[in-house]
């Protein structure tokens, strides 16, 4: 519903992490088009406010990129999500049992800044 989307956009724009996550989810569920905003910007906004689910969603979007730098940043966000309590889901998504195992596979995050 357009009014609901407008309200979610407004709340997310005002900096509410949960609203930013939900608006990102709303956008991600829409068909991709040139006019559709990128859900990642909303996931990032919430993730930077330490929202574990948003950190996980942002990591998923970054991992889907073809860019190696984005994939490495995704691992950093998976790590933050795991440290914030999203551990099993984040690591399972990567097919790993621990973040250390990810680093053993050459996916270290030490040089990837996460705002």
Secondary structure as the mmCIF struct_conf table of DSSP 4:
data_model
#
loop_
_struct_conf.conf_type_id
_struct_conf.id
_struct_conf.beg_label_comp_id
_struct_conf.beg_label_asym_id
_struct_conf.beg_label_seq_id
_struct_conf.end_label_comp_id
_struct_conf.end_label_asym_id
_struct_conf.end_label_seq_id
HELX_RH_AL_P HELX_RH_AL_P1 UNK A 2 UNK A 13
TURN_TY1_P TURN_TY1_P1 UNK A 14 UNK A 15
HELX_RH_AL_P HELX_RH_AL_P2 UNK A 17 UNK A 29
BEND BEND1 UNK A 30 UNK A 30
HELX_LH_PP_P HELX_LH_PP_P1 UNK A 31 UNK A 32
TURN_TY1_P TURN_TY1_P2 UNK A 34 UNK A 35
BEND BEND2 UNK A 36 UNK A 36
HELX_LH_PP_P HELX_LH_PP_P2 UNK A 37 UNK A 38
HELX_RH_AL_P HELX_RH_AL_P3 UNK A 39 UNK A 47
TURN_TY1_P TURN_TY1_P3 UNK A 48 UNK A 50
HELX_RH_AL_P HELX_RH_AL_P4 UNK A 52 UNK A 63
TURN_TY1_P TURN_TY1_P4 UNK A 64 UNK A 64
BEND BEND3 UNK A 65 UNK A 66
HELX_RH_AL_P HELX_RH_AL_P5 UNK A 68 UNK A 81
HELX_RH_PI_P HELX_RH_PI_P1 UNK A 82 UNK A 86
HELX_RH_AL_P HELX_RH_AL_P6 UNK A 87 UNK A 94
TURN_TY1_P TURN_TY1_P5 UNK A 95 UNK A 95
BEND BEND4 UNK A 97 UNK A 97
HELX_RH_AL_P HELX_RH_AL_P7 UNK A 99 UNK A 104
TURN_TY1_P TURN_TY1_P6 UNK A 105 UNK A 106
TURN_TY1_P TURN_TY1_P7 UNK A 110 UNK A 111
#
